[in-house]
């Protein structure tokens, strides 16, 4: 059995894309959480 040293270009490309999408969703989620908590604290202060 021969093992390929590099994965198929399609799979590596998909991995990069999925990683970028995951990072974007994570950052977006963090931003939404920060905004909602900020607004909630502002409302509590009043």
N, C-alpha and C positions, 0 to 999 in steps of 0.2 A: 504493500500500500504506500502510495506517495502522498505526502502532506504538502499542501501549497503554503508557501511562506506568506503570501499576501492574500487577503480575502478578495472576492470578486469586486470589481470597481462599483458595480451597482449596489452591492451590500454596504460597502464603505460609504458611498454617497448617501444612501438611505440613513445610515447611522448618523452621519454628520447632520443631515436635515432634521432627523428626529431629535437629536441632542439640541439643536438650535431652537426647535419648536418648544421642547420641554423647558429650555432656559427662558424663552419668551413668556410662556405661560406662568412659570414660577415668578418672574419679575412682575408680570401683570398682576398676579394674585397678591404679591407683597404690596404693590402700589395700592390696590383696591383696599386691602386690609388697613394699611396706614391711613388712607383717606377716610374710611368709615370710622375708624377709632378716633381720628382727629375731630371729625364732625360730631361724633357722639360726646367727646369730652367738651367741645365748645357748647353743646346743648346742655350738658350737665352743669356747666359753670353758670349759665344764665338763671 
